[in-house]
Protein backbone atom coordinates (compact mmCIF):
# COMPACT_ATOMS: atom_id res chain seq x y z
CA UNK A 1 0.00 0.00 0.00
CA UNK A 2 2.87 2.35 0.82
CA UNK A 3 4.47 1.86 -2.59
CA UNK A 4 1.11 2.48 -4.30
CA UNK A 5 0.66 5.74 -2.40
CA UNK A 6 4.19 6.76 -3.34
CA UNK A 7 3.38 6.18 -6.99
CA UNK A 8 0.18 8.19 -6.69
CA UNK A 9 1.99 11.16 -5.13
CA UNK A 10 4.71 10.88 -7.74
CA UNK A 11 2.12 10.91 -10.51
CA UNK A 12 0.86 14.29 -9.30
CA UNK A 13 4.11 15.79 -10.62
CA UNK A 14 3.57 14.48 -14.16
CA UNK A 15 0.94 17.01 -15.24
CA UNK A 16 -1.66 15.74 -17.72
CA UNK A 17 -0.08 12.29 -17.93
CA UNK A 18 -0.27 12.13 -14.15
CA UNK A 19 -4.08 12.05 -14.29
CA UNK A 20 -3.95 8.97 -16.49
CA UNK A 21 -1.42 7.28 -14.22
CA UNK A 22 -3.36 8.12 -11.05
CA UNK A 23 -6.69 6.80 -12.36
CA UNK A 24 -4.91 3.76 -13.77
CA UNK A 25 -3.29 2.97 -10.43
CA UNK A 26 -6.56 3.44 -8.55
CA UNK A 27 -8.28 1.05 -10.96
CA UNK A 28 -5.39 -1.38 -10.63
CA UNK A 29 -5.67 -1.34 -6.84
CA UNK A 30 -9.44 -1.93 -6.84
CA UNK A 31 -9.36 -4.65 -9.51
CA UNK A 32 -6.42 -6.33 -7.76
CA UNK A 33 -8.41 -6.71 -4.54
CA UNK A 34 -11.15 -8.54 -6.46
CA UNK A 35 -9.38 -10.42 -9.27
CA UNK A 36 -5.73 -10.47 -8.22
CA UNK A 37 -3.01 -8.11 -9.43
CA UNK A 38 -1.88 -10.22 -12.40
CA UNK A 39 -5.32 -10.29 -14.04
CA UNK A 40 -5.92 -6.65 -13.08
CA UNK A 41 -2.65 -5.57 -14.69
CA UNK A 42 -3.43 -7.44 -17.90
CA UNK A 43 -6.99 -6.15 -18.10
CA UNK A 44 -5.96 -2.53 -17.53
CA UNK A 45 -3.19 -2.97 -20.08
CA UNK A 46 -5.75 -4.00 -22.71
CA UNK A 47 -7.99 -1.08 -21.73
CA UNK A 48 -5.03 1.27 -22.15
CA UNK A 49 -4.18 -0.12 -25.60
CA UNK A 50 -7.83 0.28 -26.68
CA UNK A 51 -7.92 3.92 -25.58
CA UNK A 52 -4.54 4.69 -27.12
CA UNK A 53 -5.97 3.48 -30.42
CA UNK A 54 -8.56 6.25 -30.17
CA UNK A 55 -5.92 8.72 -28.97
CA UNK A 56 -3.53 8.11 -31.87
CA UNK A 57 -6.34 8.16 -34.43
CA UNK A 58 -7.59 11.49 -33.07
CA UNK A 59 -4.10 12.95 -33.28
CA UNK A 60 -3.79 11.68 -36.85
CA UNK A 61 -6.90 13.67 -37.72
CA UNK A 62 -5.54 16.76 -35.90
CA UNK A 63 -8.18 16.59 -33.17
CA UNK A 64 -7.11 17.86 -29.72
CA UNK A 65 -7.65 15.01 -27.29
CA UNK A 66 -7.05 14.25 -23.63
CA UNK A 67 -5.01 11.35 -22.30
CA UNK A 68 -7.06 8.31 -21.15
CA UNK A 69 -8.98 8.43 -17.87
CA UNK A 70 -9.84 5.22 -15.98
CA UNK A 71 -12.83 4.58 -13.72
CA UNK A 72 -13.22 1.16 -12.05
CA UNK A 73 -16.14 -0.95 -13.36
CA UNK A 74 -16.86 1.66 -16.04
CA UNK A 75 -13.71 1.39 -18.13
CA UNK A 76 -11.71 4.19 -19.66
CA UNK A 77 -12.14 6.93 -22.21
CA UNK A 78 -10.47 9.83 -23.95
CA UNK A 79 -12.11 13.23 -24.30
CA UNK A 80 -12.18 15.00 -27.66
CA UNK A 81 -11.88 18.72 -27.05
CA UNK A 82 -13.24 19.45 -30.55
CA UNK A 83 -15.90 17.31 -32.17
CA UNK A 84 -15.19 15.72 -35.58
CA UNK A 85 -16.25 17.88 -38.52
CA UNK A 86 -17.61 14.95 -40.54
CA UNK A 87 -18.94 11.45 -39.96
CA UNK A 88 -15.95 9.73 -41.57
CA UNK A 89 -13.57 11.29 -39.05
CA UNK A 90 -15.89 10.22 -36.24
CA UNK A 91 -16.00 6.66 -37.59
CA UNK A 92 -12.22 6.57 -38.06
CA UNK A 93 -11.45 7.62 -34.49
CA UNK A 94 -14.13 5.29 -33.08
CA UNK A 95 -12.88 2.31 -35.11
CA UNK A 96 -9.28 2.62 -33.98
CA UNK A 97 -9.96 1.61 -30.36
CA UNK A 98 -11.68 -1.74 -31.04
CA UNK A 99 -9.26 -2.50 -33.89
CA UNK A 100 -6.08 -1.96 -31.89
CA UNK A 101 -7.68 -3.50 -28.80
CA UNK A 102 -8.59 -6.62 -30.76
CA UNK A 103 -5.03 -6.98 -32.04
CA UNK A 104 -3.73 -6.74 -28.47
CA UNK A 105 -6.25 -9.30 -27.16
CA UNK A 106 -5.35 -11.66 -30.03
CA UNK A 107 -1.65 -11.44 -29.18
CA UNK A 108 -2.42 -12.25 -25.54
CA UNK A 109 -4.58 -15.16 -26.73
CA UNK A 110 -1.72 -16.65 -28.79
CA UNK A 111 0.65 -16.12 -25.87
CA UNK A 112 -1.75 -17.87 -23.51
CA UNK A 113 -2.35 -20.73 -25.95
CA UNK A 114 1.39 -21.23 -26.50
CA UNK A 115 2.18 -21.26 -22.78
CA UNK A 116 -1.06 -23.02 -21.79
CA UNK A 117 -1.75 -20.18 -19.33
CA UNK A 118 -5.28 -19.99 -17.97
CA UNK A 119 -4.52 -16.49 -16.67
CA UNK A 120 -3.50 -15.16 -20.08
CA UNK A 121 -6.51 -16.77 -21.72
CA UNK A 122 -8.77 -15.11 -19.14
CA UNK A 123 -7.14 -11.75 -19.88
CA UNK A 124 -7.56 -12.33 -23.62
CA UNK A 125 -11.23 -13.20 -23.08
CA UNK A 126 -11.78 -9.97 -21.17
CA UNK A 127 -10.23 -8.07 -24.08
CA UNK A 128 -12.33 -9.83 -26.71
CA UNK A 129 -15.52 -9.31 -24.71
CA UNK A 130 -14.70 -5.65 -23.99
CA UNK A 131 -14.19 -4.85 -27.66
CA UNK A 132 -17.18 -6.94 -28.78
CA UNK A 133 -19.48 -5.20 -26.31
CA UNK A 134 -18.20 -1.84 -27.52
CA UNK A 135 -19.35 -2.68 -31.06
CA UNK A 136 -23.04 -2.54 -30.14
CA UNK A 137 -24.31 0.06 -32.64
CA UNK A 138 -25.49 2.55 -30.06
CA UNK A 139 -23.81 5.77 -28.82
CA UNK A 140 -21.88 6.43 -26.67
CA UNK A 141 -20.30 3.05 -27.47
CA UNK A 142 -17.73 2.85 -30.25
CA UNK A 143 -20.10 0.83 -32.40
CA UNK A 144 -22.59 3.68 -32.42
CA UNK A 145 -19.98 6.13 -33.65
CA UNK A 146 -18.63 3.65 -36.21
CA UNK A 147 -22.02 2.87 -37.74
CA UNK A 148 -23.16 6.49 -37.89
CA UNK A 149 -21.39 6.60 -41.25
CA UNK A 150 -24.04 4.18 -42.55
CA UNK A 151 -26.98 6.05 -41.01
CA UNK A 152 -27.87 7.34 -37.55
CA UNK A 153 -31.04 5.28 -37.81
CA UNK A 154 -29.00 2.11 -37.45
CA UNK A 155 -28.86 2.98 -33.74
CA UNK A 156 -32.38 1.60 -33.46
CA UNK A 157 -30.80 -1.82 -34.07
CA UNK A 158 -28.51 -1.31 -31.09
CA UNK A 159 -31.27 -0.19 -28.73
CA UNK A 160 -33.05 -3.58 -28.46
CA UNK A 161 -29.66 -5.31 -28.15
CA UNK A 162 -28.87 -3.16 -25.14
CA UNK A 163 -32.30 -3.77 -23.61
CA UNK A 164 -31.84 -7.50 -24.14
CA UNK A 165 -28.49 -7.40 -22.37
CA UNK A 166 -30.06 -5.58 -19.42
CA UNK A 167 -32.60 -8.38 -19.04
CA UNK A 168 -29.97 -11.08 -19.51
CA UNK A 169 -27.38 -9.56 -17.18
CA UNK A 170 -28.65 -6.47 -15.32
CA UNK A 171 -26.02 -3.99 -14.21
CA UNK A 172 -25.83 -0.29 -13.32
CA UNK A 173 -23.36 0.25 -16.17
CA UNK A 174 -25.84 -0.96 -18.79
CA UNK A 175 -28.49 1.32 -17.34
CA UNK A 176 -26.10 4.30 -17.51
CA UNK A 177 -25.21 3.52 -21.13
CA UNK A 178 -28.89 3.24 -22.04
CA UNK A 179 -29.66 6.60 -20.41
CA UNK A 180 -26.68 8.19 -22.18
CA UNK A 181 -27.97 6.82 -25.50
CA UNK A 182 -31.40 8.46 -25.25
CA UNK A 183 -30.37 11.85 -26.74
CA UNK A 184 -28.75 10.07 -29.68
CA UNK A 185 -31.88 7.97 -30.27
CA UNK A 186 -33.98 11.12 -30.18
CA UNK A 187 -31.65 12.67 -32.74
CA UNK A 188 -31.90 9.59 -34.95
CA UNK A 189 -35.70 9.63 -34.71
CA UNK A 190 -35.79 13.21 -36.02
CA UNK A 191 -32.97 12.66 -38.53
CA UNK A 192 -33.70 14.44 -41.81
CA UNK A 193 -31.37 13.46 -44.69
CA UNK A 194 -32.40 16.61 -46.57
CA UNK A 195 -31.28 18.96 -43.80
CA UNK A 196 -28.23 20.96 -45.02
CA UNK A 197 -26.31 20.39 -41.79
CA UNK A 198 -26.93 16.64 -42.00
CA UNK A 199 -25.95 16.60 -45.66
CA UNK A 200 -22.68 18.35 -44.84
CA UNK A 201 -21.83 16.08 -41.91
CA UNK A 202 -22.95 12.74 -43.38
CA UNK A 203 -21.85 13.33 -46.99
CA UNK A 204 -19.45 10.48 -47.83
CA UNK A 205 -19.05 8.34 -50.97
CA UNK A 206 -21.03 5.10 -51.06
CA UNK A 207 -17.77 3.17 -51.49
CA UNK A 208 -16.56 4.53 -48.15
CA UNK A 209 -19.78 3.47 -46.43
CA UNK A 210 -19.30 -0.01 -47.84
CA UNK A 211 -15.69 -0.16 -46.64
CA UNK A 212 -16.62 0.84 -43.10
CA UNK A 213 -19.61 -1.51 -43.14
CA UNK A 214 -17.47 -4.47 -44.18
CA UNK A 215 -14.84 -3.56 -41.59
CA UNK A 216 -17.45 -3.28 -38.84
CA UNK A 217 -19.12 -6.60 -39.69
CA UNK A 218 -15.79 -8.39 -40.08
CA UNK A 219 -14.47 -7.13 -36.76
CA UNK A 220 -17.75 -7.95 -35.00
CA UNK A 221 -17.77 -11.48 -36.47
CA UNK A 222 -14.16 -12.11 -35.44
CA UNK A 223 -14.77 -10.86 -31.91
CA UNK A 224 -17.97 -12.91 -31.59
CA UNK A 225 -16.13 -16.08 -32.60
CA UNK A 226 -13.13 -15.41 -30.36
CA UNK A 227 -15.22 -14.37 -27.36
CA UNK A 228 -17.24 -17.59 -27.61
CA UNK A 229 -14.22 -19.81 -28.27
CA UNK A 230 -12.00 -18.44 -25.50
CA UNK A 231 -14.90 -18.50 -23.03
CA UNK A 232 -15.24 -22.20 -23.78
CA UNK A 233 -11.51 -22.72 -23.27
CA UNK A 234 -11.41 -21.10 -19.84
CA UNK A 235 -14.62 -22.89 -18.76
CA UNK A 236 -13.45 -26.31 -19.97
CA UNK A 237 -12.82 -28.77 -17.10
CA UNK A 238 -9.26 -29.85 -16.55
CA UNK A 239 -8.43 -33.44 -15.88
Legacy VTK file of the C-alpha trace (Angstrom):
# vtk DataFile Version 3.0
C-alpha trace
ASCII
DATASET POLYDATA
POINTS 239 float
0.000 0.000 0.000
2.868 2.350 0.815
4.475 1.862 -2.594
1.112 2.475 -4.302
0.664 5.743 -2.397
4.189 6.765 -3.338
3.380 6.175 -6.988
0.183 8.190 -6.691
1.989 11.164 -5.133
4.715 10.885 -7.740
2.125 10.914 -10.512
0.864 14.293 -9.299
4.109 15.789 -10.619
3.565 14.484 -14.160
0.937 17.009 -15.242
-1.661 15.737 -17.718
-0.078 12.291 -17.929
-0.275 12.129 -14.151
-4.076 12.050 -14.286
-3.948 8.975 -16.491
-1.418 7.285 -14.220
-3.361 8.116 -11.052
-6.687 6.803 -12.360
-4.909 3.760 -13.772
-3.287 2.973 -10.429
-6.565 3.444 -8.547
-8.281 1.055 -10.958
-5.388 -1.383 -10.631
-5.674 -1.338 -6.842
-9.435 -1.934 -6.843
-9.364 -4.653 -9.511
-6.424 -6.327 -7.760
-8.412 -6.710 -4.543
-11.145 -8.539 -6.462
-9.379 -10.419 -9.266
-5.726 -10.470 -8.219
-3.007 -8.114 -9.426
-1.882 -10.219 -12.402
-5.316 -10.289 -14.037
-5.923 -6.649 -13.083
-2.650 -5.569 -14.687
-3.430 -7.440 -17.901
-6.989 -6.146 -18.104
-5.962 -2.532 -17.526
-3.189 -2.967 -20.080
-5.746 -4.003 -22.714
-7.986 -1.079 -21.733
-5.034 1.271 -22.154
-4.184 -0.118 -25.603
-7.827 0.279 -26.677
-7.920 3.917 -25.578
-4.543 4.691 -27.124
-5.969 3.480 -30.420
-8.556 6.246 -30.167
-5.924 8.719 -28.969
-3.529 8.106 -31.866
-6.343 8.162 -34.433
-7.589 11.492 -33.067
-4.099 12.949 -33.277
-3.786 11.677 -36.853
-6.900 13.673 -37.724
-5.537 16.755 -35.905
-8.183 16.587 -33.169
-7.114 17.860 -29.717
-7.645 15.008 -27.294
-7.048 14.249 -23.628
-5.014 11.349 -22.296
-7.062 8.312 -21.152
-8.977 8.426 -17.869
-9.838 5.223 -15.979
-12.825 4.576 -13.724
-13.221 1.158 -12.054
-16.142 -0.947 -13.361
-16.859 1.657 -16.041
-13.713 1.389 -18.127
-11.706 4.191 -19.660
-12.137 6.934 -22.212
-10.472 9.828 -23.950
-12.107 13.231 -24.302
-12.177 14.998 -27.659
-11.876 18.723 -27.054
-13.238 19.453 -30.549
-15.901 17.306 -32.170
-15.188 15.716 -35.579
-16.251 17.880 -38.517
-17.609 14.954 -40.538
-18.939 11.455 -39.955
-15.953 9.728 -41.571
-13.573 11.288 -39.054
-15.892 10.220 -36.237
-16.001 6.662 -37.587
-12.215 6.568 -38.056
-11.454 7.616 -34.488
-14.132 5.288 -33.083
-12.879 2.311 -35.114
-9.279 2.623 -33.982
-9.957 1.610 -30.363
-11.676 -1.741 -31.037
-9.260 -2.501 -33.890
-6.079 -1.959 -31.887
-7.685 -3.502 -28.802
-8.592 -6.622 -30.760
-5.033 -6.984 -32.045
-3.733 -6.744 -28.472
-6.252 -9.302 -27.163
-5.354 -11.659 -30.026
-1.646 -11.436 -29.183
-2.422 -12.251 -25.536
-4.582 -15.163 -26.733
-1.723 -16.650 -28.790
0.650 -16.120 -25.870
-1.755 -17.874 -23.508
-2.350 -20.731 -25.949
1.386 -21.234 -26.501
2.180 -21.260 -22.778
-1.061 -23.023 -21.790
-1.749 -20.185 -19.333
-5.285 -19.992 -17.972
-4.516 -16.494 -16.669
-3.496 -15.156 -20.081
-6.512 -16.771 -21.721
-8.770 -15.114 -19.135
-7.145 -11.752 -19.877
-7.562 -12.332 -23.618
-11.231 -13.203 -23.081
-11.776 -9.966 -21.168
-10.228 -8.067 -24.080
-12.331 -9.829 -26.713
-15.522 -9.313 -24.713
-14.700 -5.651 -23.991
-14.190 -4.853 -27.660
-17.177 -6.942 -28.777
-19.480 -5.199 -26.311
-18.199 -1.840 -27.520
-19.346 -2.678 -31.060
-23.040 -2.537 -30.137
-24.314 0.062 -32.635
-25.491 2.555 -30.059
-23.813 5.765 -28.818
-21.875 6.430 -26.673
-20.303 3.045 -27.470
-17.731 2.853 -30.246
-20.104 0.831 -32.398
-22.591 3.676 -32.424
-19.980 6.128 -33.650
-18.627 3.648 -36.205
-22.022 2.865 -37.738
-23.164 6.492 -37.895
-21.388 6.604 -41.252
-24.042 4.184 -42.553
-26.978 6.052 -41.014
-27.870 7.338 -37.546
-31.039 5.280 -37.806
-28.998 2.107 -37.447
-28.857 2.983 -33.740
-32.384 1.601 -33.462
-30.796 -1.816 -34.067
-28.508 -1.308 -31.086
-31.274 -0.190 -28.728
-33.049 -3.583 -28.464
-29.662 -5.309 -28.150
-28.865 -3.160 -25.139
-32.305 -3.766 -23.611
-31.837 -7.499 -24.139
-28.490 -7.397 -22.372
-30.056 -5.583 -19.419
-32.604 -8.376 -19.039
-29.975 -11.084 -19.509
-27.376 -9.559 -17.178
-28.654 -6.473 -15.321
-26.019 -3.992 -14.211
-25.834 -0.289 -13.319
-23.358 0.248 -16.173
-25.845 -0.964 -18.786
-28.491 1.324 -17.340
-26.104 4.299 -17.507
-25.206 3.518 -21.130
-28.890 3.244 -22.042
-29.662 6.598 -20.414
-26.678 8.185 -22.178
-27.971 6.817 -25.496
-31.402 8.465 -25.247
-30.366 11.850 -26.736
-28.752 10.065 -29.685
-31.876 7.973 -30.266
-33.981 11.121 -30.178
-31.650 12.673 -32.743
-31.902 9.585 -34.954
-35.705 9.628 -34.710
-35.795 13.206 -36.020
-32.970 12.658 -38.532
-33.700 14.437 -41.809
-31.369 13.459 -44.688
-32.404 16.615 -46.568
-31.280 18.962 -43.796
-28.232 20.962 -45.025
-26.308 20.389 -41.792
-26.926 16.638 -42.004
-25.949 16.600 -45.662
-22.682 18.351 -44.843
-21.831 16.076 -41.914
-22.949 12.736 -43.378
-21.853 13.329 -46.987
-19.449 10.475 -47.826
-19.045 8.335 -50.965
-21.032 5.104 -51.059
-17.771 3.173 -51.493
-16.558 4.530 -48.155
-19.778 3.474 -46.435
-19.305 -0.010 -47.844
-15.686 -0.157 -46.639
-16.622 0.839 -43.104
-19.615 -1.506 -43.144
-17.466 -4.472 -44.178
-14.841 -3.558 -41.594
-17.452 -3.281 -38.844
-19.123 -6.596 -39.694
-15.787 -8.390 -40.083
-14.470 -7.127 -36.763
-17.747 -7.951 -35.004
-17.773 -11.479 -36.470
-14.155 -12.109 -35.437
-14.773 -10.860 -31.905
-17.966 -12.907 -31.593
-16.133 -16.077 -32.599
-13.134 -15.415 -30.359
-15.221 -14.371 -27.356
-17.243 -17.587 -27.605
-14.221 -19.806 -28.268
-12.001 -18.438 -25.501
-14.900 -18.499 -23.026
-15.241 -22.204 -23.780
-11.514 -22.716 -23.265
-11.415 -21.099 -19.844
-14.619 -22.888 -18.764
-13.453 -26.308 -19.971
-12.821 -28.772 -17.102
-9.256 -29.848 -16.554
-8.429 -33.438 -15.885
LINES 1 240
239 0 1 2 3 4 5 6 7 8 9 10 11 12 13 14 15 16 17 18 19 20 21 22 23 24 25 26 27 28 29 30 31 32 33 34 35 36 37 38 39 40 41 42 43 44 45 46 47 48 49 50 51 52 53 54 55 56 57 58 59 60 61 62 63 64 65 66 67 68 69 70 71 72 73 74 75 76 77 78 79 80 81 82 83 84 85 86 87 88 89 90 91 92 93 94 95 96 97 98 99 100 101 102 103 104 105 106 107 108 109 110 111 112 113 114 115 116 117 118 119 120 121 122 123 124 125 126 127 128 129 130 131 132 133 134 135 136 137 138 139 140 141 142 143 144 145 146 147 148 149 150 151 152 153 154 155 156 157 158 159 160 161 162 163 164 165 166 167 168 169 170 171 172 173 174 175 176 177 178 179 180 181 182 183 184 185 186 187 188 189 190 191 192 193 194 195 196 197 198 199 200 201 202 203 204 205 206 207 208 209 210 211 212 213 214 215 216 217 218 219 220 221 222 223 224 225 226 227 228 229 230 231 232 233 234 235 236 237 238
